[in-house]
Each structure stands twice: as structure tokens, then as C-alpha cells.
Amino acid sequence: MSTLTRAELTVHTPTEGRATWWREAVIYQVYPRSFADGDGDGIGDLPGITARLDHLAALGVDAVWLSPFYRSPQADAGYDVADYRDVDPLFGTLADADALLARAHDLGLRVIVDLVPNHTSDEHEWFAAALAAGPGSPERARYIFREGNGETGEEPPNNWESVFGGPAWTRVRDRADAPGSAWAEDGQWYLHLFDSKQPDLDWENPEVRAELEDVLRFWLDRGVDGFRVDVAHGLVKAAGLPDWAGHVSMVEGAEDAGDTDPEPPAVRSPEGHHAHPPMFDQEGVHEIYRDWHRVLAEYPGDRVLVAEAWVDPVERLARYVRADEMHQAFNFAFLVSPWHAPELRDVIARSYRANDAVGAPTTWVLSNHDVVRHASRLGLARTGKGPNGIGATDPQPDAELGLRRARAATLLMLGLPGSAYLYQGEELGLPEHTELPDETRQDPAFFRTGGAERGRDGCRVPLPWEQDAPGFGFSPTGRTWLPQPSEWADLAADTQSGRPGSTLELYRETLRLRAELGLGLGSMSWSAGHATSPDVVAFVTTGAAEVLVLTNLGDTDVALPAGWSVLVASGPLGEGAGGEATTVPADTTVWARRS
């Protein structure tokens, strides 16, 4: 094994100047439908969230990100927005939103809300007006309507596919509500990169830009601390909407060890080669985010923009977080990395190089509402992003292995300088619900693919709060909009709180140490003794103290280097011969401090 100099080993040095909260924040994603139900209808809501905010404060996170709670027909669980300035009655009222913000701020928690600017619901007043006004109208110019191909316009305007499966175009006359209407003979098509009930906005239209800036101000005036921007890479399309030989899907991504350059899961380029897709990551998106940055800068308190941008490579993703654009961008290349030491080291190093070059933090994430939970994903025979959902007849993850690796992966992630996102329930070690009956599924990806993709419902199941309560305490009536696995009883929050070794207590202790030792704003360098190991990822993060983070991804125990004392470990540790050294078993991470 070669010996590297410290200069060669150092991969991240913190940015000079005033520290801002989002550079080191740990942010917790709340999926409102599934966090806590206050009114007993079986669907989570804003009062339910407010009542459980103490759990997040005790966990030790810095902020909360709320997935959409806007008025919506719920064709895609709220990512089909009918009114950006109102709360859907399913979740409560604007007064409930204000109460949630106030309580969160009282607890020292910042609040980030989801913004869905790529598309609206087809029940948004703008789209209803567009259908009524007809071809060539200013109302239609807010969306992407086009004439079809073929002799009578019977073919879509181009060959783009929906991320959820099927064509990305719907003809107006083919809509279920077309017969008998004034536009039943309308031959135009409209673009929807997702479901047909989610028409894409045309961001070349100044009216669209002005409207969404006004939406930003509406929520900033109510006190939100920032926005997570859905499909941030998709707002602008290539001029002329050219055909593309690639493929879009929810399920792509690196799954095999050896694939060190994973593609975004929504894009598969022709013949496996990278090709710039005309519907994503166009240059024009950056002008939009520079405008938004200026809007947020008018408000006090370091408000933030967070990009959900499946963009590859990481050097191109870093362009979204240049100093005058967004503040954070989810590191999906890290999320989809297989459980393989060389690949993890590579994506970490490349991410730091790319983000340090633009003065931005790297934003780490392992799970969210769109992917199989990492406690299950890491228990599959092939690790990486994994499939889009798991069904009862699919190969099942090894639950014990998956949880052991998930705990190790989380400690590795939280030891890295930068910001980090947690997905609700991962602090309980929740696995994916892999045996949901098909008749209970609600994800449009399941229906648009005829069940070929199981969809995302398995990671969206309501949380278990109380072991012995109906619905595990999710709802006062015991109702839950998706069924919970019976084995979640042993994972309920009340059974884990105060129990040594539980996943909940592991998260609490790790987050406490991370804040106490200032790891989020620290520098990072690889451990020289493990820099090229095929089985170990090891680095030193220097904040208020030097902390060694060592993850064993191999099959045999690894000795902790001499001179380091254990701070926290993801699982039980062992002893070497004669008890002379602490050993780190397979699929385990340890944090240690110099003795």
C-alpha cells in the first residue's frame, strides 16, 4: 500500500469567512401524510406535525423540511399543486401552518418548505383557463402546448417519455374530461414530464417567472427559512424540444460495484453513454435561481434554496450552488453509491473537489420519500440506488444486514463536514414496507407502468410512535392511509427512547457529538493507513477536535489505530488478541478521538 502525504490526503478545507447555519445543518425531512395525524382521518397533517416537533428538537436536528402541503387533488401526493398559497384541507389551514412555524422557531428549529415549480396540477386555475382559452391563447402560453406530428397531428410533438412511465405528452381531446366540452376537438398536446395531471409550466414565459417569485415572497413573509426546489434541473427545456434517444425512469442508477460514475435515476443515456438530455439541466435554469437568490437576500436570517437536481457529474451539479444561486444541492451520487469502499471514497473526494471549487458545502443524504429506505436498500444483494419500490414477490432485503449497514452508513455520513439530510423514521431504523398489497398502493408510477415499478409507497408508510397504541400512535383513531407492518411495533419511538443501543439513541448521541465537536464546519482528510483499502473508508474530521471516522465494509474485523479512543460506534466493537486493540467488525462505523 502506498503512503500518501498529508497534502495529498486532504480533500476538504472549510470556506473562509462567516459561518452560515446551512453550511453545517442537519435537516430532517417530514413527509406530512405519514409523520403524525392530529384529526384521526388516517392522513398526517400540520397539527400532528406540530404536536411531535419536540421529538425533532430532542433528536438534535437544526431544521425541518416539509414535503408539499399545498392545496392539491393529491394525484402525486401533493406534488401536483392546485394553489401555491393555500394549505390543502387534508393537512389543515394557513393558521395551522403559521402555528407550526411559530412552534418550530420556539424550539430553535428552522423550517424549509417544498416548492414545485416545474409543473402544476391540471386542476390549477391557470391550466383550467388554458384548456378553456384554446390554442394560441396567452393562457396556453403559460404551459408547453404544441401541435402534434403526423398528417392530422395524431402523434406526440416529440418522443419524450414520462419519468413515471409512458409518453410525456397528452392530447387535449384525449383527456377524460374532453367529451362534450368546448375543446373536445382540440388537437394540441401538452407536456408533462411526470403524470398527465402534472402539466409542465413554460419558464420562457415572464408571467410564470413573476408568479413563482410572488409565491416565494408569500411564504417568506410568513416566516419560512427556505425552499427545497423540486425537479430543480427540469424547469427549462432545450429550444425546439428535440427528440432524444435516451430514457427517463424512476429506477435508473448505479447498482453494481465497479460503476463509479452513476447516472441520475431519471435519465438513461443512449447505449449507456452520457448525453445531455434536452428536458433536464439546461443552462437557463441558472438565471432563474440567480433571480430567486436575490429575492431571498432581501429577507433576514440566511434563507436558503435547496436543489433537488439529479445532475451528473458532480462537477455539473456544483454549478447549482455557486455563490449567487442555490445554497445546497442534494448529493445523490453519494446516495446511489454501492456499499463499496473505493467507490464511496471516490464520490466523497469528487464531491468535495467540485463543491469546494464554488465555495459551497456538500449536502449529504441517504434516504428520502422517492427511494427505498437505506435500511432495506443496503440489505439487498446489489446495493446502490436499488429498484423503485419492492413488492412481496420481489427479492427481499436482509433486514438484519440492512439495518447494520444503515447505522454504519449514517455515522459515516454525519462524520463528513457539510450539511446532511435525514428522512423521517430513519432514526428509528425503519425498513421499507416490502409487502404492501397492490390494492393499497397509490404512487402514479405503479399505475403508469402497469405495476412493473412498485413505486414509492413503501418508504412513505405512517410512522410508529407508540408500541401499544392503535396504528402505533400515528393517529388518535388508529387509522393509517397505508398499512403499517406489524413488526414495526418493536421499532416504535417510545420503545427506543432511553434504551441503550437503540437506533434512536444512536442518532441522538451522534448528532449531539457532531454539534459539540463542530464536525459540520470541519476540515477532512483521509486516514493515511487506509487511503487505498478495498474494505475501509477512514478519514479524520477536524472541528473543535480531531475525530477519526472509520467504516469497515469488508468481511473481517479491522483494528482501530493506536492512540484513538472510541466516542460512538454504530454497533458492538471487539477486542484484538490479548485485549490490546479495539476492533471494528464488518459493516460497522466508529468515531474516535485522540487519547
LINZI-V644403 format. One line per field, one symbol per residue. phi: phi as a letter, one per 20 degrees, with the letter a starting at -180 (. if undefined). Layout:
BEGIN
phi->???
END
This chain:
BEGIN
phi->.fddffffefcbcfffoffdgffcfdddedegfceadednencgbfgffgfdfggffffoeebcddfgcfgafmfclneceebfdbefggdpcfffffffgfffffendecddfcdefbdffefgffgfffffngnegffffddebfeenfdmedgfbefdfgeonfeccegfeffefgnefdfefefdcebfdffecfffefeegfffffffffgfgeffeoferceeflfedfddfgnlfgbeebdaedfqfcegoeecfegfeccfglmefcfffeclegfffffffffgfffffdfnlfcdceececcefffffffdfgddedcbgefffgefffbggffffffffffgffffdmdfedebcbafdcggffdgedefdepfnfencdfeegefeffffffffffffffffeegpebdddgnffemfefeecffgfefcfgffffdmnfdfndffedfgfedcgdegmlmfcfenfbfcfeffffgfdggffefnegnffffffgfffffgffemffdfebbffgfcfcffccdbbddddfbecedcdededdfcffgfncdfebcfbgddcfgmmebeddfglcdcdcdgf
END
